[in-house]
Amino acid sequence: MENSYFKVDDSLFDITERYPETLNVLLAQGFSQIAEESKRITFGKQITLKVAATIKQISLSAIQQLLVEVINQNKYNTDKESVKGIITGRKDIRIEGLLPCPVRLPLVEKLDAFLDDFQKGSGLTVETSLQAASMGLDGIKNYVRSVTKEDDLSDIFLSAGFDLFFEKDLMGKFMNKGVFEDFSDFESYNSDFQNDYLSLKDPKGFYSIIAAVPAVFLVNKNELKGRGIPQTWEDVLSPEFENSISLPVSDFDLFNAMMLHIHQKYGDKGVEGLGRNLLVSMHPAQMVKSERSKTDKPAVTIMPYFFTKMVKPGSSMEAVWPKDGAIISPIFMLTKKSKRDKIKAIADVFMSKEIGELLSHQGLFPSVHPDVDNNLPADNKFMWVGWDYIYNNDIGSLITKCEGLFNNAVK
């Protein structure tokens, strides 16, 4: 993977010296030696990035991608309004939300190129605040919670997860008023999302989905200790894996999606089983290298599909796509019905084949676009909580309930 920031033969010291924001990424990969300034200088000068990847048995291209993303994110965050997620309301069209870190920059670049021509041709002005998902939804949620009038809302929202879009005091308070409408022209989504129980397209026509973040298993075969490799969600919830599972608890979008899906399929006992089986909470980048931990080695980690590609071939770690389907955290888009004539062309960009391929091929976030090849085997199914479950339940209250069940079961 080529980039304009650093070479694989640059030392860890040189990279962190030029881009201090990369230090946390390297620490997450286990390079605790560079946490102290003196050792960052001595140890860091002796180790190149290429050698570091070999030492830690991680994919060189994957670690490069993470470093480039954090550098790019820091560059974009020099715009203070964008960092704070402030939408001023002085422009004709406002776009707001969070984008998955691995694809945020190339997606924003493609959108910016389109908007340059769009603004010149239409005479409309556009304001965007599309932050990295790692920034969290708190700022946007606080803003939406304070809004009472449709005109004060941004015109397009994007984000993975359920919190923002379904809680009653957030977007839920606008749904029954018919504020949002799905502008996508697809009769059905990508065939990868079609099976006996899966229907991602909103039957009420309020929500659009552009892609999904799948949760899969990463199994440390050295830690199974006579247990079989888990193949289903029921397997990882069983007492057999008590105190053996690592979860991305801090990744709220995916973690909440997991809890809702498990509750929908297995009830309270399923969520309690997830909490009982929790050994440790890790960032996905830490999960990949957990086989080298001296303590708290999980037998199974549950993580976004993207991070499984960091696993080096030949290691004891094996990625497993659940036979009953990878739980998904959809990347939702909301578009204002009243602004259709002004924003339809922008919504079409987000739903385009080009963006779908970017999400799918660069980020491993399978696209719903019918013409995108997500490069998935035919037997790789998805698990979807279902629109009936969403519309017949108070999702915000369910998330709170599941958090309580989970936390009470954690030992």
C-alpha distance (Angstrom), angle and dihedral (degrees) to the residues before:
residue distance angle dihedral
M1 . . .
E2 3.81 . .
N3 3.80 121.6 .
S4 3.79 137.7 166.4
Y5 3.80 95.9 -123.5
F6 3.80 107.5 64.1
K7 3.81 144.7 -11.2
V8 3.78 127.2 -123.6
D9 3.81 88.4 -115.3
D10 3.81 92.3 57.4
S11 3.79 114.3 108.5
L12 3.79 122.5 -112.0
F13 3.79 87.2 -116.0
D14 3.81 92.9 55.1
I15 3.80 92.6 48.0
T16 3.81 95.1 47.4
E17 3.78 91.5 42.4
R18 3.80 92.3 55.7
Y19 3.81 94.5 36.5
P20 3.83 111.1 27.3
E21 3.81 89.2 179.0
T22 3.83 88.8 72.4
L23 3.80 92.6 65.4
N24 3.82 94.6 85.5
V25 3.81 91.5 50.5
L26 3.80 90.9 54.8
L27 3.80 92.2 44.6
A28 3.81 88.6 53.3
Q29 3.80 87.7 56.5
G30 3.79 90.1 58.6
F31 3.82 102.8 -96.5
S32 3.79 93.8 136.7
Q33 3.82 88.8 156.0
I34 3.81 90.8 78.0
A35 3.81 94.2 52.7
E36 3.81 89.0 89.3
E37 3.79 115.8 63.9
S38 3.79 95.1 -133.3
K39 3.82 92.6 51.9
R40 3.80 91.6 43.2
I41 3.78 86.3 61.4
T42 3.81 99.0 42.7
F43 3.80 102.0 33.7
G44 3.81 95.3 29.8
K45 3.80 93.4 55.9
Q46 3.80 91.3 55.5
I47 3.82 98.1 51.6
T48 3.79 125.4 68.0
L49 3.79 121.8 -155.2
K50 3.80 90.1 -111.5
V51 3.80 92.1 53.5
A52 3.82 90.8 43.8
A53 3.81 91.3 57.0
T54 3.79 89.7 50.4
I55 3.81 92.8 49.1
K56 3.80 92.8 50.9
Q57 3.81 93.8 38.9
I58 3.79 94.0 -127.1
S59 3.78 131.5 135.6
L60 3.81 111.4 -85.4
S61 3.82 93.0 -150.4
A62 3.80 91.7 49.5
I63 3.81 94.7 51.7
Q64 3.80 89.2 46.5
Q65 3.80 89.7 53.3
L66 3.81 91.8 51.4
L67 3.80 92.2 48.7
V68 3.80 92.9 47.8
E69 3.79 91.1 49.2
V70 3.80 94.2 52.7
I71 3.82 90.4 47.4
N72 3.79 91.3 49.4
Q73 3.78 91.5 46.3
N74 3.79 90.5 53.1
K75 3.80 90.6 50.6
Y76 3.79 92.6 52.7
N77 3.79 91.3 45.0
T78 3.80 90.6 66.2
D79 3.79 84.6 85.6
K80 3.80 98.6 84.0
E81 3.78 94.4 -160.2
S82 3.79 90.3 55.5
V83 3.79 92.6 47.8
K84 3.79 92.2 53.6
G85 3.77 92.0 43.3
I86 3.80 90.6 -125.0
I87 3.78 115.4 169.0
T88 3.78 106.6 -167.0
G89 3.79 98.5 -163.9
R90 3.79 92.1 -135.0
K91 3.81 93.8 113.7
D92 3.82 129.8 76.0
I93 3.82 94.3 -121.5
R94 3.79 128.1 30.7
I95 3.82 125.6 -163.2
E96 3.78 120.8 -171.9
G97 3.78 140.2 168.7
L98 3.77 149.4 81.3
L99 3.80 128.4 -67.3
P100 3.82 128.7 -160.3
C101 3.81 109.7 -93.3
P102 3.84 98.4 -124.5
V103 3.81 93.0 58.5
R104 3.79 104.7 24.7
L105 3.80 98.8 101.0
P106 3.84 99.3 46.0
L107 3.81 90.0 44.0
V108 3.82 92.2 50.4
E109 3.81 90.3 47.2
K110 3.81 91.8 53.6
L111 3.80 91.2 46.2
D112 3.81 92.2 48.9
A113 3.81 91.1 51.2
F114 3.81 90.1 52.2
L115 3.81 93.5 45.3
D116 3.82 92.5 53.2
D117 3.79 90.4 62.4
F118 3.80 93.6 35.2
Q119 3.79 93.6 56.4
K120 3.80 92.8 46.5
G121 3.79 92.8 48.2
S122 3.80 99.2 41.6
G123 3.78 100.8 34.1
L124 3.82 87.8 -131.7
T125 3.79 123.1 129.3
V126 3.81 120.9 -135.2
E127 3.79 130.6 -158.2
T128 3.81 121.1 -165.7
S129 3.78 135.4 -170.3
L130 3.79 107.8 177.1
Q131 3.79 107.8 160.6
A132 3.78 130.8 -176.4
A133 3.80 113.8 -87.8
S134 3.81 88.4 -120.9
M135 3.82 88.2 70.0
G136 3.81 89.6 70.3
L137 3.79 132.4 -135.5
D138 3.80 99.2 -95.3
G139 3.80 95.7 102.7
I140 3.80 94.2 47.8
K141 3.81 92.3 43.6
N142 3.81 92.3 52.1
Y143 3.79 90.1 49.7
V144 3.82 94.3 48.3
R145 3.80 90.9 45.3
S146 3.81 89.6 57.5
V147 3.82 95.2 48.4
T148 3.79 118.7 96.1
K149 3.82 102.1 165.9
E150 3.79 128.0 65.2
D151 3.81 92.1 -134.1
D152 3.80 90.2 61.8
L153 3.80 92.6 57.7
S154 3.77 123.2 91.8
D155 3.80 113.2 -106.2
I156 3.82 98.8 -126.1
F157 3.81 126.7 30.5
L158 3.80 126.3 -173.2
S159 3.78 130.7 -177.4
A160 3.78 143.8 125.3
G161 3.77 119.3 -113.6
F162 3.79 139.3 45.4
D163 3.80 105.9 -99.1
L164 3.79 102.0 83.1
F165 3.78 98.9 38.0
F166 3.80 103.3 43.9
E167 3.80 109.5 30.6
K168 3.81 110.9 109.7
D169 3.80 95.8 -129.1
L170 3.80 91.9 48.4
M171 3.83 124.6 43.4
G172 3.79 89.8 -22.5
K173 3.78 90.9 77.1
F174 3.82 90.3 62.7
M175 3.80 99.6 43.2
N176 3.78 99.1 80.2
K177 3.79 88.9 48.7
G178 3.81 91.2 63.2
V179 3.80 93.5 -120.1
F180 3.82 95.5 144.4
E181 3.79 133.1 51.2
D182 3.80 134.2 -177.2
F183 3.82 106.3 -117.1
S184 3.80 96.5 -175.4
D185 3.79 115.1 123.1
F186 3.81 96.1 -149.4
E187 3.78 117.4 123.1
S188 3.79 86.8 -158.7
Y189 3.77 137.4 -2.6
N190 3.80 129.2 -107.1
S191 3.80 113.3 -51.8
D192 3.83 89.0 -118.5
F193 3.80 85.8 73.8
Q194 3.80 95.5 50.7
N195 3.78 121.1 97.3
D196 3.78 139.1 122.3
Y197 3.80 96.0 -70.5
L198 3.79 103.8 19.7
S199 3.78 123.9 97.4
L200 3.79 113.9 152.4
K201 3.79 98.6 174.9
D202 3.81 111.5 99.2
P203 3.83 107.5 -115.5
K204 3.81 90.8 -154.5
G205 3.79 92.5 53.9
F206 3.81 97.2 -127.9
Y207 3.81 103.9 110.7
S208 3.79 130.7 51.4
I209 3.80 122.2 -157.3
I210 3.81 119.8 -158.0
A211 3.82 101.3 178.7
A212 3.79 143.1 -25.6
V213 3.80 138.4 -116.3
P214 3.85 106.1 -138.1
A215 3.80 122.4 -151.8
V216 3.82 114.9 -143.9
F217 3.81 138.2 167.9
L218 3.78 127.4 -97.1
V219 3.80 108.3 -163.5
N220 3.80 124.6 -159.0
K221 3.79 99.8 -150.7
N222 3.82 91.3 -165.3
E223 3.81 89.5 63.2
L224 3.81 99.3 48.0
K225 3.82 90.8 91.0
G226 3.79 95.6 -162.2
R227 3.80 96.2 -33.3
G228 3.76 119.8 122.6
I229 3.80 122.0 -111.8
P230 3.82 105.5 -88.8
Q231 3.79 112.1 -116.1
T232 3.83 102.8 177.3
W233 3.79 140.3 35.5
E234 3.78 88.8 -108.7
D235 3.80 87.7 59.3
V236 3.82 94.7 55.0
L237 3.83 91.1 45.3
S238 3.81 93.3 53.6
P239 3.85 121.3 107.0
E240 3.81 86.8 -113.9
F241 3.81 88.4 79.6
E242 3.80 98.0 45.8
N243 3.82 110.6 151.5
S244 3.81 89.4 1.6
I245 3.81 106.1 98.5
S246 3.79 130.7 90.3
L247 3.81 117.0 -154.7
P248 3.82 134.7 -171.5
V249 3.82 91.7 -122.3
S250 3.81 91.9 159.9
D251 3.83 90.9 54.9
F252 3.79 92.0 82.3
D253 3.81 96.9 -178.1
L254 3.79 94.4 56.2
F255 3.80 96.3 33.4
N256 3.81 93.2 53.0
A257 3.81 90.0 46.2
M258 3.81 89.1 52.8
M259 3.80 92.9 50.2
L260 3.82 92.9 48.4
H261 3.80 93.2 49.1
I262 3.79 92.9 46.4
H263 3.80 91.1 47.6
Q264 3.80 91.5 49.1
K265 3.82 92.1 51.7
Y266 3.81 104.1 30.4
G267 3.81 104.7 19.7
D268 3.81 126.7 -143.2
K269 3.81 91.7 -30.8
G270 3.79 91.1 58.7
V271 3.81 93.6 54.6
E272 3.80 90.3 45.2
G273 3.81 88.8 51.1
L274 3.79 89.9 54.0
G275 3.80 90.4 53.0
R276 3.82 93.1 45.0
N277 3.79 91.3 52.3
L278 3.81 95.1 48.2
L279 3.79 111.9 117.4
V280 3.77 100.7 167.5
S281 3.80 141.6 -11.7
M282 3.79 114.6 -125.6
H283 3.77 141.0 171.4
P284 3.82 107.7 -111.5
A285 3.81 90.7 -112.9
Q286 3.82 88.2 57.7
M287 3.81 91.9 46.4
V288 3.79 91.1 59.7
K289 3.81 91.6 60.3
S290 3.83 96.7 37.3
E291 3.82 91.5 110.0
R292 3.81 87.2 73.8
S293 3.80 95.1 51.9
K294 3.81 115.1 115.8
T295 3.80 92.5 -145.4
D296 3.79 138.0 21.7
K297 3.77 95.7 29.5
P298 3.82 108.0 178.7
A299 3.78 118.3 -143.6
V300 3.81 90.6 -149.6
T301 3.77 131.2 23.0
I302 3.79 123.4 -167.1
M303 3.77 112.6 -146.9
P304 3.81 146.3 147.5
Y305 3.81 111.4 -72.4
F306 3.82 90.5 -119.4
F307 3.80 93.7 67.9
T308 3.80 94.3 54.5
K309 3.80 87.3 72.8
M310 3.81 88.9 68.9
V311 3.80 90.1 68.4
K312 3.78 111.7 108.6
P313 3.82 115.5 -128.9
G314 3.78 112.5 -105.8
S315 3.80 96.0 31.5
S316 3.79 123.3 122.3
M317 3.80 89.8 -107.1
E318 3.81 117.9 100.9
A319 3.81 124.9 -173.9
V320 3.81 114.0 -136.3
W321 3.80 124.1 -167.5
P322 3.85 104.5 -150.7
K323 3.80 111.7 -110.4
D324 3.80 90.5 -138.5
G325 3.80 90.1 52.5
A326 3.79 140.2 -79.3
I327 3.80 109.0 -87.7
I328 3.79 108.2 -118.8
S329 3.77 134.8 -146.1
P330 3.81 101.2 -159.0
I331 3.79 121.3 -139.9
F332 3.80 98.9 -127.5
M333 3.78 129.1 -160.2
L334 3.80 125.8 -161.8
T335 3.79 120.1 -163.9
K336 3.80 126.4 -174.0
K337 3.78 114.1 -112.7
S338 3.81 92.4 -150.7
K339 3.83 90.9 57.1
R340 3.80 96.4 48.1
D341 3.82 95.1 119.3
K342 3.81 91.0 52.7
I343 3.80 103.2 38.4
K344 3.81 105.5 30.8
A345 3.82 91.9 94.1
I346 3.82 90.9 52.5
A347 3.80 92.3 47.2
D348 3.80 88.0 51.6
V349 3.82 89.4 58.4
F350 3.80 91.3 56.9
M351 3.82 89.9 47.5
S352 3.82 94.0 44.4
K353 3.78 126.7 119.0
E354 3.82 89.8 -118.7
I355 3.81 93.1 57.9
G356 3.79 90.1 40.2
E357 3.80 91.0 56.6
L358 3.79 91.1 46.4
L359 3.81 91.2 53.4
S360 3.79 93.8 43.2
H361 3.78 102.7 39.3
Q362 3.81 101.2 35.1
G363 3.78 100.7 31.3
L364 3.82 101.9 26.1
F365 3.79 88.4 -126.6
P366 3.82 102.0 138.8
S367 3.80 112.3 -126.8
V368 3.80 125.5 -132.2
H369 3.81 91.4 -144.7
P370 3.83 106.8 120.1
D371 3.81 93.7 -135.9
V372 3.81 98.7 49.1
D373 3.79 117.5 103.4
N374 3.80 103.6 -141.2
N375 3.81 90.1 -169.7
L376 3.79 92.3 -128.8
P377 3.80 126.2 143.1
A378 3.79 113.2 -108.1
D379 3.81 92.0 -114.0
N380 3.82 93.7 55.9
K381 3.78 99.3 104.9
F382 3.79 131.1 -178.1
M383 3.78 130.4 -132.1
W384 3.80 114.5 -137.4
V385 3.79 124.9 -174.6
G386 3.81 90.9 -141.3
W387 3.79 134.8 -125.9
D388 3.81 93.1 -102.1
Y389 3.79 89.0 60.4
I390 3.81 91.0 47.0
Y391 3.79 96.5 48.0
N392 3.82 95.4 40.6
N393 3.81 95.9 50.8
D394 3.79 139.2 57.2
I395 3.81 96.3 -115.6
G396 3.81 94.6 -167.5
S397 3.79 91.9 54.1
L398 3.81 91.0 44.6
I399 3.80 91.7 53.9
T400 3.80 89.8 51.0
K401 3.80 90.8 48.1
C402 3.81 92.4 48.7
E403 3.80 91.3 49.2
G404 3.80 89.0 54.8
L405 3.80 93.5 48.1
F406 3.80 91.4 47.2
N407 3.81 96.3 46.4
N408 3.80 93.6 46.6
A409 3.81 90.4 53.1
V410 3.82 95.5 49.4
K411 3.80 110.5 104.4
